[in-house]
Amino acid sequence: MSNIPAMYFDYYYNWYNFALRYDRAFLEASLESYKSFVSEERKTNDNKKIRTMMRASFDSTIRQKLCEDDVGSSLANFIDAWLNIVKISGYTKHDFFQQLLSFRSTLVEPLRDNLNRTPSEEIKIKGKFNLHHYKSIKKTHKTPLLVVYSLINRYYLLDLIPTASVINNLLRQGFDVFATDWGIPGTYDKEMTLEDYSHEYIENAVEKIKELTGSDKVSLFGYCWGGLFSLIYSATHPENVKNLVLHATPVDFSQEREIVENWTEHLGVDKLVDTLGNVPGWFVNMAFMLRNPVEIFLKYPIFFSEPKSFDEILRFFWIETWLYDGRPIIGEVYREIINDMCKKNLLIKNKLQIGDQIVNLQNITMPVLNIIGSKDDIVPPESSKPILSAIGSKDKKLIEFPTGHVGLCTGKRAHEQLWPKVGEWLAQRS
């Protein structure tokens, strides 16, 4: 107990150290933004253009400054000191109290999961998690499609509202669509590993879909980290995968890093998982908010600065709901992804071990479509592109669309131009 004052001193010292570096980055970005204002004001009277240039200058500078090693190291030291306080405070039991608050799931989630969602049937499979089978508008393609979601946010980004639903778009094109729903992990799920996700649950889902549809193969559609699970399963069970679609999936972590990836590189993930068990959703959300706080505050006045249709307003608020509707990430899975993929980059090197198997990407010989957003500031395009060089497929294609991470899913142009192309690519190979 004699070390407690020293722990609190260390906590506040490291908080101050990080805040100092963070504020410096913010001020330097603000200065660059002001310089762009002075420069553009001399060239044009177009206020909208001036605001755009100022914002671009700020975003570029803060992105550069927050990626510097001293910021990442100071944040890692602050989190390490915070975890020491967490450990002595008994806060490590927070997962238990989250379970006691499950009434939130009982009351809120049925409304959230059904309002504006494409109708689906929940299918039980072996294991903890279940499948959604969407009610097809028409079925013209025989190979069923399994959407494998990420772990960070809720699944419904791909089924936001009827006019911004990737699921609905694919159904209208005649695909038989299934999807994973990882739910909310609890205390007793914290020991689950990549092997559980990539082999047991995806394998169980694939076998169940084959049983229900009579198809001998399934096409996989991996969204973000769900693309990592899809790659692992496709490399270890290629006989079951007809086509593989990757959507904003980070693969080569030696390439350009965005802010959150850079911070994660410095993070003591072992201590984080050992202390907290599952990684809280708010912890991940906070990292995304800190990467550009000005964007958080300005997006509302910018969005409402011009008249919007009801559909645009509805889309905007559902995206906001999704962004802050975080879920805990199972601790051991998070540890493996960060240590083995993000830090050691084992997947792209064909050195990642899952259970007793080494994942060799050269085993992926089925057709592969890689979809990336050229303006993605969460998954850098350069970290996604190398997958096409690493796999054994001869039939492979890259679609780079001019939008960001969320825009790929919800953007009006994406639904008009991108997803019909994706459906056409799949249809030719189903």
KEFIGU-302179 format. One record per residue (C-alpha): x, y, z; residue in one letter. Coordinates in Angstrom, 3 decimals. Each point is the difference from the previous one (the first is absolute). Layout:
N
{u = X	v = Y	w = Z	residu = A}
...
//
This chain:
430
{u = 0.000	v = 0.000	w = 0.000	residu = M}
{u = 2.995	v = 2.297	w = 0.504	residu = S}
{u = 0.389	v = 0.230	w = -3.775	residu = N}
{u = -3.462	v = 1.478	w = -0.556	residu = I}
{u = 1.081	v = 3.697	w = 0.241	residu = P}
{u = 2.821	v = -0.718	w = -2.454	residu = A}
{u = -2.473	v = -1.657	w = -2.386	residu = M}
{u = -2.277	v = 3.038	w = 0.050	residu = Y}
{u = 2.960	v = 2.334	w = -0.489	residu = F}
{u = 1.105	v = -2.112	w = -2.965	residu = D}
{u = -3.551	v = 0.069	w = -1.388	residu = Y}
{u = -0.338	v = 3.793	w = 0.136	residu = Y}
{u = 3.540	v = 0.559	w = -1.259	residu = Y}
{u = -0.569	v = -2.183	w = -3.052	residu = N}
{u = -3.416	v = 1.538	w = -0.613	residu = W}
{u = 1.624	v = 3.456	w = 0.007	residu = Y}
{u = 2.812	v = -1.229	w = -2.260	residu = N}
{u = -2.445	v = -1.342	w = -2.594	residu = F}
{u = -2.311	v = 3.022	w = 0.245	residu = A}
{u = 2.976	v = 2.320	w = -0.580	residu = L}
{u = 0.990	v = -1.792	w = -3.212	residu = R}
{u = -3.590	v = -0.324	w = -1.151	residu = Y}
{u = -0.703	v = 3.702	w = 0.558	residu = D}
{u = 3.204	v = 0.913	w = -1.834	residu = R}
{u = -1.141	v = -2.018	w = -3.026	residu = A}
{u = -3.403	v = 1.708	w = 0.183	residu = F}
{u = 1.534	v = 3.465	w = 0.156	residu = L}
{u = 2.410	v = -0.677	w = -2.871	residu = E}
{u = -2.881	v = -1.290	w = -2.128	residu = A}
{u = -2.036	v = 3.095	w = 0.875	residu = S}
{u = 2.913	v = 2.234	w = -1.019	residu = L}
{u = 0.320	v = -1.749	w = -3.368	residu = E}
{u = -3.741	v = 0.375	w = -0.489	residu = S}
{u = 0.258	v = 3.746	w = 0.661	residu = Y}
{u = 2.890	v = 0.290	w = -2.474	residu = K}
{u = -2.115	v = -1.660	w = -2.686	residu = S}
{u = -2.797	v = 2.463	w = 0.792	residu = F}
{u = 2.332	v = 2.983	w = -0.501	residu = V}
{u = 1.362	v = -1.492	w = -3.218	residu = S}
{u = -3.383	v = -0.888	w = -1.529	residu = E}
{u = -1.645	v = 3.256	w = 1.030	residu = E}
{u = 2.418	v = 1.827	w = -2.293	residu = R}
{u = -0.968	v = -2.223	w = -2.940	residu = K}
{u = -3.766	v = -0.345	w = 0.280	residu = T}
{u = -3.146	v = 1.314	w = 1.664	residu = N}
{u = -1.629	v = -3.443	w = -0.080	residu = D}
{u = -0.633	v = -0.651	w = 3.704	residu = N}
{u = -0.855	v = -3.638	w = -0.581	residu = K}
{u = 3.300	v = -0.617	w = -1.769	residu = K}
{u = 1.888	v = 1.813	w = 2.763	residu = I}
{u = -1.680	v = -2.133	w = 2.686	residu = R}
{u = 0.801	v = -3.160	w = -1.957	residu = T}
{u = 3.670	v = 0.940	w = -0.285	residu = M}
{u = 0.222	v = 0.909	w = 3.685	residu = M}
{u = -1.533	v = -3.289	w = 1.035	residu = R}
{u = 2.245	v = -2.000	w = -2.354	residu = A}
{u = 3.068	v = 1.780	w = 1.360	residu = S}
{u = -1.034	v = -0.669	w = 3.604	residu = F}
{u = -0.815	v = -3.671	w = -0.670	residu = D}
{u = 3.270	v = -0.625	w = -1.828	residu = S}
{u = 2.137	v = 1.641	w = 2.692	residu = T}
{u = -1.657	v = -1.584	w = 3.022	residu = I}
{u = 0.160	v = -3.386	w = -1.701	residu = R}
{u = 3.738	v = 0.434	w = -0.532	residu = Q}
{u = 0.683	v = 1.298	w = 3.514	residu = K}
{u = -2.082	v = -2.601	w = 1.842	residu = L}
{u = 1.832	v = -2.767	w = -1.877	residu = C}
{u = 3.331	v = 1.072	w = 1.469	residu = E}
{u = 1.615	v = -2.529	w = 2.321	residu = D}
{u = 0.164	v = 2.278	w = 3.039	residu = D}
{u = -3.805	v = 0.391	w = -0.053	residu = V}
{u = -0.558	v = -3.757	w = -0.322	residu = G}
{u = 2.533	v = -0.755	w = 2.754	residu = S}
{u = -1.454	v = 2.585	w = 2.395	residu = S}
{u = -3.513	v = -1.377	w = -0.555	residu = L}
{u = 1.227	v = -3.564	w = 0.611	residu = A}
{u = 1.681	v = 1.114	w = 3.244	residu = N}
{u = -3.190	v = 1.743	w = 1.124	residu = F}
{u = -2.122	v = -3.116	w = -0.683	residu = I}
{u = 2.566	v = -2.156	w = 1.815	residu = D}
{u = -0.199	v = 2.274	w = 3.059	residu = A}
{u = -3.819	v = 0.016	w = -0.220	residu = W}
{u = -0.041	v = -3.816	w = -0.050	residu = L}
{u = 1.976	v = -0.016	w = 3.251	residu = N}
{u = -2.747	v = 2.101	w = 1.601	residu = I}
{u = -2.681	v = -2.212	w = -1.532	residu = V}
{u = 1.607	v = -3.084	w = 1.510	residu = K}
{u = 0.102	v = 1.313	w = 3.554	residu = I}
{u = -3.465	v = 1.572	w = -0.207	residu = S}
{u = -1.820	v = -3.248	w = -0.748	residu = G}
{u = -1.326	v = 1.430	w = -3.245	residu = Y}
{u = 1.092	v = -3.221	w = -1.690	residu = T}
{u = -3.409	v = -1.368	w = 1.036	residu = K}
{u = -1.708	v = 2.402	w = -2.434	residu = H}
{u = -0.947	v = -2.856	w = -2.345	residu = D}
{u = -2.109	v = -1.518	w = 2.772	residu = F}
{u = -1.899	v = 3.249	w = 0.490	residu = F}
{u = -0.524	v = 0.286	w = -3.741	residu = Q}
{u = -1.759	v = -3.339	w = 0.179	residu = Q}
{u = -2.269	v = 1.321	w = 2.765	residu = L}
{u = -0.938	v = 2.875	w = -2.305	residu = L}
{u = -1.166	v = -2.393	w = -2.703	residu = S}
{u = -3.470	v = 1.571	w = 0.241	residu = F}
{u = 1.394	v = 2.541	w = -2.460	residu = R}
{u = 0.326	v = -2.804	w = -2.514	residu = S}
{u = -3.469	v = -1.297	w = 0.825	residu = T}
{u = -1.710	v = 3.367	w = -0.370	residu = L}
{u = 2.019	v = 1.933	w = -2.571	residu = V}
{u = 1.601	v = -2.508	w = -2.346	residu = E}
{u = -3.173	v = -1.621	w = -1.404	residu = P}
{u = -1.183	v = 3.470	w = -1.061	residu = L}
{u = 3.382	v = 0.981	w = -1.425	residu = R}
{u = 0.481	v = -3.331	w = -1.765	residu = D}
{u = -3.405	v = 0.073	w = -1.713	residu = N}
{u = -0.747	v = 3.651	w = -0.731	residu = L}
{u = 0.788	v = 0.657	w = -3.690	residu = N}
{u = 1.836	v = -3.338	w = -0.267	residu = R}
{u = -0.390	v = -2.481	w = -2.840	residu = T}
{u = -2.162	v = -2.888	w = 1.302	residu = P}
{u = 2.030	v = -3.059	w = 0.970	residu = S}
{u = -0.348	v = -3.337	w = 1.726	residu = E}
{u = 2.344	v = -0.872	w = 2.847	residu = E}
{u = 1.505	v = -3.457	w = -0.455	residu = I}
{u = 1.588	v = -1.950	w = 2.816	residu = K}
{u = 3.367	v = -1.552	w = -0.704	residu = I}
{u = 2.349	v = -1.998	w = 2.194	residu = K}
{u = 1.725	v = 2.358	w = 2.413	residu = G}
{u = -0.883	v = 3.301	w = 1.628	residu = K}
{u = -0.702	v = 2.183	w = -3.038	residu = F}
{u = -2.802	v = -0.197	w = -2.515	residu = N}
{u = -0.645	v = 0.791	w = -3.658	residu = L}
{u = -2.393	v = 2.398	w = -1.658	residu = H}
{u = -1.633	v = -1.216	w = -3.213	residu = H}
{u = -1.490	v = 2.918	w = -1.905	residu = Y}
{u = -3.291	v = -0.468	w = -1.777	residu = K}
{u = 0.847	v = 0.118	w = -3.664	residu = S}
{u = -1.880	v = 2.242	w = -2.381	residu = I}
{u = 1.021	v = -2.385	w = -2.778	residu = K}
{u = 2.570	v = -2.794	w = -0.261	residu = K}
{u = 1.727	v = -0.118	w = -3.339	residu = T}
{u = 3.490	v = -1.064	w = 1.091	residu = H}
{u = 0.522	v = -3.478	w = 1.392	residu = K}
{u = 3.071	v = 0.631	w = 2.196	residu = T}
{u = -1.022	v = 1.385	w = 3.419	residu = P}
{u = 1.905	v = 2.957	w = 1.429	residu = L}
{u = 1.218	v = 0.150	w = 3.615	residu = L}
{u = 0.791	v = 3.476	w = 1.344	residu = V}
{u = 2.641	v = -0.218	w = 2.755	residu = V}
{u = -0.090	v = 3.105	w = 2.169	residu = Y}
{u = 2.690	v = 1.732	w = 2.000	residu = S}
{u = 0.222	v = -0.088	w = 3.801	residu = L}
{u = 0.321	v = 3.704	w = 0.698	residu = I}
{u = -3.506	v = 1.324	w = -0.689	residu = N}
{u = -3.453	v = -1.468	w = -0.471	residu = R}
{u = -0.832	v = -1.869	w = -3.152	residu = Y}
{u = -2.720	v = 2.324	w = -1.265	residu = Y}
{u = 2.252	v = 2.474	w = -1.865	residu = L}
{u = -0.545	v = -2.180	w = -3.085	residu = L}
{u = -3.762	v = 0.181	w = 0.597	residu = D}
{u = -0.422	v = 3.544	w = 1.258	residu = L}
{u = -3.260	v = 1.084	w = -1.627	residu = I}
{u = -1.733	v = -1.367	w = -3.129	residu = P}
{u = 1.568	v = 2.659	w = -2.276	residu = T}
{u = 3.495	v = -0.507	w = 1.461	residu = A}
{u = 0.111	v = -3.771	w = 0.476	residu = S}
{u = 2.695	v = -2.107	w = -1.646	residu = V}
{u = -2.001	v = -3.060	w = 1.063	residu = I}
{u = -3.123	v = 1.321	w = -1.708	residu = N}
{u = 2.005	v = 0.939	w = -3.093	residu = N}
{u = 1.357	v = -3.541	w = -0.337	residu = L}
{u = -3.438	v = -1.533	w = 0.616	residu = L}
{u = -1.471	v = 2.091	w = -2.812	residu = R}
{u = 2.717	v = -1.355	w = -2.274	residu = Q}
{u = -1.172	v = -3.539	w = 0.687	residu = G}
{u = 2.465	v = -1.277	w = 2.627	residu = F}
{u = -0.898	v = -2.285	w = 2.884	residu = D}
{u = 1.579	v = 1.882	w = 2.923	residu = V}
{u = 0.986	v = -1.258	w = 3.448	residu = F}
{u = 1.932	v = 1.980	w = 2.637	residu = A}
{u = 1.786	v = -0.512	w = 3.310	residu = T}
{u = -1.089	v = 1.867	w = 3.117	residu = D}
{u = 2.630	v = -0.186	w = 2.721	residu = W}
{u = -2.372	v = 1.452	w = 2.605	residu = G}
{u = 1.363	v = 1.370	w = 3.274	residu = I}
{u = 2.800	v = -2.096	w = 1.503	residu = P}
{u = -0.087	v = -0.516	w = 3.729	residu = G}
{u = 2.489	v = -0.858	w = 2.718	residu = T}
{u = 0.042	v = -3.685	w = -0.847	residu = Y}
{u = 0.828	v = 0.623	w = -3.664	residu = D}
{u = 3.329	v = 1.722	w = 0.644	residu = K}
{u = 2.069	v = -3.151	w = -0.641	residu = E}
{u = -1.301	v = -0.471	w = -3.559	residu = M}
{u = 2.717	v = 0.159	w = -2.653	residu = T}
{u = 0.457	v = 0.591	w = -3.707	residu = L}
{u = -0.253	v = -3.756	w = -0.424	residu = E}
{u = -3.487	v = 0.083	w = 1.555	residu = D}
{u = -1.137	v = 2.763	w = -2.339	residu = Y}
{u = 1.706	v = -1.002	w = -3.231	residu = S}
{u = -0.412	v = -3.757	w = 0.285	residu = H}
{u = -2.760	v = -0.928	w = 2.408	residu = E}
{u = -2.563	v = 2.745	w = -0.591	residu = Y}
{u = 0.583	v = 0.823	w = -3.656	residu = I}
{u = 0.403	v = -3.695	w = -0.752	residu = E}
{u = -3.257	v = -0.785	w = 1.833	residu = N}
{u = -1.731	v = 2.836	w = -1.857	residu = A}
{u = 1.272	v = -1.208	w = -3.383	residu = V}
{u = -1.065	v = -3.586	w = 0.684	residu = E}
{u = -3.442	v = 1.137	w = 1.138	residu = K}
{u = -0.456	v = 2.118	w = -3.133	residu = I}
{u = 1.066	v = -2.907	w = -2.206	residu = K}
{u = -2.522	v = -2.207	w = 1.792	residu = E}
{u = -2.846	v = 2.521	w = -0.392	residu = L}
{u = 0.653	v = 0.921	w = -3.625	residu = T}
{u = 1.367	v = -3.226	w = -1.454	residu = G}
{u = 2.998	v = 1.924	w = -1.355	residu = S}
{u = 3.418	v = -1.632	w = 0.190	residu = D}
{u = 1.750	v = 3.354	w = 0.450	residu = K}
{u = -0.628	v = 3.451	w = 1.499	residu = V}
{u = 1.269	v = 3.424	w = -1.058	residu = S}
{u = 1.520	v = 1.975	w = 2.892	residu = L}
{u = -0.308	v = 3.766	w = 0.421	residu = F}
{u = 2.342	v = 1.271	w = 2.730	residu = G}
{u = -0.541	v = 3.507	w = 1.369	residu = Y}
{u = 3.049	v = 1.670	w = 1.647	residu = C}
{u = 1.318	v = -2.392	w = 2.700	residu = W}
{u = -2.583	v = -2.488	w = -1.254	residu = G}
{u = 2.165	v = -0.106	w = -3.119	residu = G}
{u = 2.844	v = -1.337	w = 2.154	residu = L}
{u = -2.192	v = -2.900	w = 1.165	residu = F}
{u = -1.105	v = -0.576	w = -3.600	residu = S}
{u = 3.610	v = -0.098	w = -1.218	residu = L}
{u = 0.973	v = -2.484	w = 2.699	residu = I}
{u = -2.961	v = -2.262	w = -0.744	residu = Y}
{u = 0.502	v = 0.228	w = -3.781	residu = S}
{u = 3.685	v = -0.911	w = 0.354	residu = A}
{u = -0.683	v = -2.975	w = 2.286	residu = T}
{u = -3.268	v = -1.226	w = -1.599	residu = H}
{u = 0.241	v = 1.061	w = -3.667	residu = P}
{u = -2.171	v = -2.940	w = -1.058	residu = E}
{u = -3.042	v = 1.676	w = 1.590	residu = N}
{u = 0.427	v = 3.521	w = -1.422	residu = V}
{u = -1.284	v = 0.878	w = -3.472	residu = K}
{u = 0.945	v = 3.696	w = 0.013	residu = N}
{u = 1.603	v = 2.351	w = 2.498	residu = L}
{u = -0.929	v = 3.681	w = 0.293	residu = V}
{u = 2.075	v = 2.216	w = 2.301	residu = L}
{u = -1.443	v = 3.343	w = 1.069	residu = H}
{u = 2.383	v = 2.549	w = 1.586	residu = A}
{u = 2.147	v = -2.765	w = 1.493	residu = T}
{u = 3.432	v = 0.852	w = 1.482	residu = P}
{u = 2.560	v = -2.671	w = -0.854	residu = V}
{u = 3.529	v = 1.401	w = -0.301	residu = D}
{u = 0.713	v = 2.023	w = 3.128	residu = F}
{u = 3.516	v = 0.918	w = -1.125	residu = S}
{u = -1.496	v = 2.557	w = -2.380	residu = Q}
{u = -1.179	v = 3.527	w = 0.768	residu = E}
{u = -1.765	v = 0.169	w = 3.361	residu = R}
{u = -2.920	v = 2.121	w = 1.025	residu = E}
{u = -0.163	v = 1.607	w = 3.463	residu = I}
{u = -1.797	v = -2.783	w = 1.877	residu = V}
{u = 2.247	v = -2.670	w = -1.543	residu = E}
{u = 3.069	v = 1.974	w = 0.993	residu = N}
{u = -1.219	v = 0.365	w = 3.569	residu = W}
{u = -0.836	v = -3.696	w = 0.142	residu = T}
{u = 3.565	v = -0.823	w = -1.071	residu = E}
{u = 1.223	v = 1.589	w = 3.259	residu = H}
{u = -2.733	v = -1.505	w = 2.188	residu = L}
{u = 0.872	v = -2.601	w = 2.645	residu = G}
{u = -2.812	v = -2.269	w = -1.137	residu = V}
{u = 0.944	v = -2.908	w = 2.292	residu = D}
{u = -0.430	v = 2.107	w = 3.122	residu = K}
{u = -3.210	v = 1.498	w = -1.370	residu = L}
{u = -1.597	v = -3.402	w = -0.604	residu = V}
{u = 1.396	v = -1.573	w = 3.184	residu = D}
{u = -1.485	v = 2.858	w = 2.036	residu = T}
{u = -3.359	v = 0.581	w = -1.707	residu = L}
{u = -0.778	v = -3.375	w = -1.575	residu = G}
{u = -2.172	v = 1.211	w = -2.867	residu = N}
{u = 0.918	v = 3.381	w = -1.490	residu = V}
{u = -2.865	v = 2.444	w = 0.693	residu = P}
{u = -1.774	v = 1.541	w = -2.978	residu = G}
{u = 0.410	v = 3.502	w = 1.430	residu = W}
{u = 3.796	v = -0.493	w = 0.075	residu = F}
{u = 0.116	v = -0.529	w = -3.771	residu = V}
{u = -2.560	v = 2.764	w = -0.656	residu = N}
{u = 2.102	v = 2.449	w = 2.005	residu = M}
{u = 3.055	v = -0.718	w = -2.151	residu = A}
{u = -1.976	v = 0.737	w = -3.175	residu = F}
{u = -1.374	v = 3.222	w = 1.500	residu = M}
{u = 3.459	v = 1.216	w = 1.060	residu = L}
{u = 1.435	v = -0.441	w = -3.494	residu = R}
{u = -1.826	v = 3.162	w = -1.130	residu = N}
{u = -2.123	v = 1.764	w = 2.649	residu = P}
{u = -0.804	v = 2.954	w = -2.258	residu = V}
{u = -1.742	v = -2.304	w = -2.458	residu = E}
{u = -2.223	v = -1.260	w = 2.833	residu = I}
{u = -1.197	v = 3.526	w = 0.836	residu = F}
{u = -0.142	v = 1.462	w = -3.511	residu = L}
{u = -1.822	v = -2.770	w = -1.832	residu = K}
{u = -3.381	v = 1.057	w = 1.416	residu = Y}
{u = 0.113	v = 3.692	w = -1.008	residu = P}
{u = 1.596	v = -0.941	w = -3.338	residu = I}
{u = -2.662	v = -2.617	w = -0.722	residu = F}
{u = -2.894	v = 2.328	w = 0.865	residu = F}
{u = 1.500	v = 3.072	w = -1.698	residu = S}
{u = -2.005	v = -0.903	w = -3.123	residu = E}
{u = -3.545	v = -1.360	w = -0.366	residu = P}
{u = -0.180	v = -3.802	w = 0.243	residu = K}
{u = -2.626	v = -2.502	w = -1.043	residu = S}
{u = -1.668	v = -2.218	w = 2.585	residu = F}
{u = 1.919	v = -3.001	w = -1.362	residu = D}
{u = 3.339	v = 1.818	w = 0.387	residu = E}
{u = -0.824	v = 1.007	w = 3.584	residu = I}
{u = -1.111	v = -3.526	w = 0.855	residu = L}
{u = 3.180	v = -1.457	w = -1.484	residu = R}
{u = 2.159	v = 2.481	w = 1.916	residu = F}
{u = -1.557	v = -0.764	w = 3.381	residu = F}
{u = 0.084	v = -3.774	w = -0.516	residu = W}
{u = 3.719	v = 0.264	w = -0.789	residu = I}
{u = 0.489	v = 2.003	w = 3.189	residu = E}
{u = -1.883	v = -2.674	w = 1.951	residu = T}
{u = 2.200	v = -2.722	w = -1.460	residu = W}
{u = 3.239	v = 1.907	w = 0.664	residu = L}
{u = -0.672	v = 0.223	w = 3.736	residu = Y}
{u = -1.722	v = -3.362	w = 0.387	residu = D}
{u = 3.247	v = -1.759	w = 0.852	residu = G}
{u = 0.269	v = -3.535	w = 1.312	residu = R}
{u = 2.738	v = -1.628	w = 2.082	residu = P}
{u = 2.661	v = -1.864	w = -1.970	residu = I}
{u = 0.884	v = -3.452	w = 1.292	residu = I}
{u = 3.365	v = 0.398	w = 1.723	residu = G}
{u = 1.962	v = -2.946	w = -1.392	residu = E}
{u = -1.127	v = 0.696	w = -3.571	residu = V}
{u = 1.044	v = 3.643	w = 0.390	residu = Y}
{u = 3.366	v = -1.099	w = 1.407	residu = R}
{u = 0.641	v = -2.326	w = -2.958	residu = E}
{u = -1.024	v = 2.517	w = -2.643	residu = I}
{u = 2.099	v = 2.806	w = 1.487	residu = I}
{u = 3.088	v = -2.048	w = 0.917	residu = N}
{u = 0.117	v = -2.467	w = -2.885	residu = D}
{u = -1.473	v = 2.034	w = -2.852	residu = M}
{u = 0.421	v = 3.684	w = 0.821	residu = C}
{u = 3.392	v = -0.134	w = 1.751	residu = K}
{u = 1.668	v = -3.099	w = -1.489	residu = K}
{u = -1.839	v = 0.108	w = -3.360	residu = N}
{u = -0.122	v = -3.806	w = -0.079	residu = L}
{u = -3.050	v = -0.414	w = -2.251	residu = L}
{u = 1.491	v = 1.627	w = -3.103	residu = I}
{u = 3.276	v = -1.862	w = 0.678	residu = K}
{u = -1.788	v = -3.393	w = 0.028	residu = N}
{u = 1.209	v = -0.609	w = 3.555	residu = K}
{u = -3.244	v = 0.369	w = 1.957	residu = L}
{u = -0.829	v = -3.135	w = 1.988	residu = Q}
{u = -3.631	v = -0.834	w = 0.729	residu = I}
{u = -0.266	v = -3.087	w = 2.175	residu = G}
{u = 2.346	v = -2.540	w = -1.561	residu = D}
{u = -0.115	v = 1.595	w = -3.482	residu = Q}
{u = 2.126	v = 2.670	w = -1.660	residu = I}
{u = -2.115	v = 2.348	w = -2.108	residu = V}
{u = 1.482	v = 0.014	w = -3.515	residu = N}
{u = -1.667	v = 2.637	w = -2.158	residu = L}
{u = 1.234	v = -1.804	w = -3.115	residu = Q}
{u = -2.709	v = -2.587	w = 0.727	residu = N}
{u = -2.588	v = 2.607	w = -0.949	residu = I}
{u = -0.578	v = -0.867	w = -3.645	residu = T}
{u = -3.692	v = 0.879	w = -0.343	residu = M}
{u = -1.037	v = 3.306	w = -1.678	residu = P}
{u = 0.689	v = 2.977	w = 2.285	residu = V}
{u = -1.413	v = 3.529	w = -0.098	residu = L}
{u = 1.661	v = 2.643	w = 2.174	residu = N}
{u = -2.070	v = 3.155	w = 0.677	residu = I}
{u = 1.703	v = 3.017	w = 1.542	residu = I}
{u = -0.819	v = 3.674	w = 0.563	residu = G}
{u = 2.690	v = 2.325	w = -1.368	residu = S}
{u = -0.857	v = 2.524	w = 2.766	residu = K}
{u = -0.191	v = -2.559	w = 2.809	residu = D}
{u = 1.627	v = 1.458	w = 3.142	residu = D}
{u = -0.694	v = -3.081	w = 2.122	residu = I}
{u = 1.369	v = -2.775	w = -2.227	residu = V}
{u = 2.670	v = 1.561	w = -2.254	residu = P}
{u = -0.326	v = -1.120	w = -3.633	residu = P}
{u = 3.688	v = -0.933	w = -0.044	residu = E}
{u = -0.549	v = -2.576	w = 2.744	residu = S}
{u = -2.757	v = -1.714	w = -2.028	residu = S}
{u = 1.488	v = -0.032	w = -3.503	residu = K}
{u = 2.867	v = -2.494	w = 0.629	residu = P}
{u = -2.404	v = -2.900	w = 0.577	residu = I}
{u = -0.443	v = -0.470	w = -3.752	residu = L}
{u = 3.748	v = -0.626	w = -0.382	residu = S}
{u = 0.110	v = -2.385	w = 2.955	residu = A}
{u = -2.781	v = -2.420	w = -1.002	residu = I}
{u = 0.168	v = -2.848	w = -2.509	residu = G}
{u = -3.090	v = 1.052	w = -1.970	residu = S}
{u = 0.270	v = 0.758	w = -3.703	residu = K}
{u = -3.477	v = 1.507	w = -0.137	residu = D}
{u = 0.355	v = 3.059	w = 2.227	residu = K}
{u = -1.127	v = 3.602	w = -0.210	residu = K}
{u = 0.402	v = 3.265	w = 1.889	residu = L}
{u = -2.775	v = 2.595	w = 0.170	residu = I}
{u = 1.170	v = 3.308	w = 1.460	residu = E}
{u = -2.951	v = 2.319	w = 0.563	residu = F}
{u = 0.420	v = 3.743	w = 0.804	residu = P}
{u = -1.473	v = 0.058	w = 3.489	residu = T}
{u = 0.801	v = -0.801	w = 3.628	residu = G}
{u = -0.477	v = -3.020	w = 2.257	residu = H}
{u = -3.651	v = 0.636	w = 0.845	residu = V}
{u = -0.773	v = 1.520	w = -3.389	residu = G}
{u = 0.637	v = -3.382	w = -1.642	residu = L}
{u = -2.963	v = -1.335	w = 1.961	residu = C}
{u = -2.390	v = 2.938	w = 0.135	residu = T}
{u = 0.893	v = 2.469	w = -2.741	residu = G}
{u = -2.617	v = 0.712	w = -2.639	residu = K}
{u = 2.532	v = -0.248	w = -2.837	residu = R}
{u = 1.310	v = -3.279	w = 1.389	residu = A}
{u = -3.493	v = -1.490	w = -0.161	residu = H}
{u = -0.545	v = 1.319	w = -3.501	residu = E}
{u = 3.395	v = -0.906	w = -1.471	residu = Q}
{u = 2.121	v = -2.260	w = 2.227	residu = L}
{u = -2.355	v = -2.705	w = 1.242	residu = W}
{u = -1.546	v = -0.754	w = -3.407	residu = P}
{u = 3.585	v = -0.656	w = -1.201	residu = K}
{u = 0.640	v = -2.287	w = 2.975	residu = V}
{u = -3.228	v = -1.872	w = -0.725	residu = G}
{u = 0.920	v = -0.329	w = -3.688	residu = E}
{u = 3.430	v = -1.402	w = 0.921	residu = W}
{u = -1.574	v = -2.568	w = 2.349	residu = L}
{u = -2.768	v = -0.885	w = -2.468	residu = A}
{u = 2.532	v = -0.888	w = -2.688	residu = Q}
{u = 1.633	v = -2.485	w = 2.399	residu = R}
{u = -3.002	v = -1.447	w = 1.881	residu = S}
//
